[in-house]
Amino acid sequence: MSTKNVQEFFTQQHSTDTNELGLIVLKGASELGDKVDGHLTRWAAEGGNPRDTFVIPSECPRFSSGDGKGLIRSTVRGKDLFFLVDVGNYSVKYKMYGLENCMSPDDHFQDLKRLIQAANGKAERITVIMPSLYGSRQHRRNYRESLDCAAALQELHAMGVANIITFDAHDPRVQNAVPLMSIDNVMPTYQVLKCMIRELPDLQLDRENFMVVSPDEGALNRNMYYASVLGVDLGMFYKRRDYSRVVNGRNPIVAHEYLGNSVEGKDVFIADDIISSGESMLDIAYALKKQNARRIYTYATYTIFTNGLEAFDKAYAEGVIDGVFGTNLTYLRPELADRPWFHKVDVSKYIAYFVAALNHNISVSEIIDPHEKIKALLEKNKK
């Protein structure tokens, strides 16, 4: 979808077949929401339909006992509502019995449901933009375990949510829990490559100098896509686990075994959905360095660094990791802005395209599959 198309869409904002757009941004997603709203208001002005903002004021105050409620401070009757929520933003806090608590994914999901309730069924259509899908890391049942994500999707469906937009779901098959609900699982591949080309001008994206490596079998599809559009070789690690014991809820990894062509003398790109503690990603980077890889760049849609940044600082200082790319789809530690090895990928414009297209009932097929845009980007980079 081009900017020209978007401008044309917004000139139709008051047409009979288009409902007025409303954006409800939950507290944890305020920074990303401001960026999305900035794109929408600019396009609306360029299309001859100026608006100060599309954001509808809302809040989720809490009583001193910790109980909360959702408030929407403007009419939503007949509007096309888009709720933007970041369930991973632990920097948002609230008071309970005088104690300060960080909001968990459970708290953010409850606030989302509160605000959907506050709309009181008056909206024409409700779309939830939840980049990091709630509960999605628990995507399958091995023992007597809960399936939080599947249950949450069914709950949202029962509340009248028509569409869910998420990014790089841990296992997109979770949408099987709600087969009659519209769910778009989006991969920001174009935005990542655009950021890499812009910030690493000496990067040579060809078969002789560059290679893509999947960190495990679960991430194979996303890495296969990068390798395919770039026309380079693909390698893979598989995790050899000790299934006789459980540590922190998981079977510990014994070793990372590499399968694929030689990485010697090549720049290597590793993509995954999440860098949590980062131990696996660093183990892979050290293993690749032992095989004489030249430079190693890693990417994760969600770079949350649950164990802090010290291990990555050390790996960068030792020349093991040359860069980490991560999106702004979830909360980023403020100190990442000072790290020379971290590169932020802005996905706000991509979300704004989705909002504009869905609001005007336009097909999102070209937005979801950016192959042509990537092809044009690579051609431009060669020149």
Secondary structure, DSSP 8 states (H G I E B T S, - for coil): --HHHHHHHHHTTTSTT---EEEEE-GGGHHHHHHHHHHHHHHHHHTT---S--B--EE--B-TTS-B--EE-S--TT-EEEEE--TT-TT-EEEETTEEEE--HHHHHHHHHHHHHHTTT-SSEEEEE-SS-TTTT--S-SSS---HHHHHHHHHHHTT--EEEEES-S-GGGGGGSTTSEEEEE--HHHHHHHHHHH-TT---STTTEEEEESSGGGHHHHHHHHHHHT-EEEEEEEEE-TT--BTTB--EEEEEEESS--TT-EEEEEEEEESS-HHHHHHHHHHHHTT-S-EEEEEEEE--TT-SHHHHHHHHTTS--EEEEESSS---GGGGG-TTEEEE--HHHHHHHHHHHHTT---HHHH--HHHHHHHHHHHH-
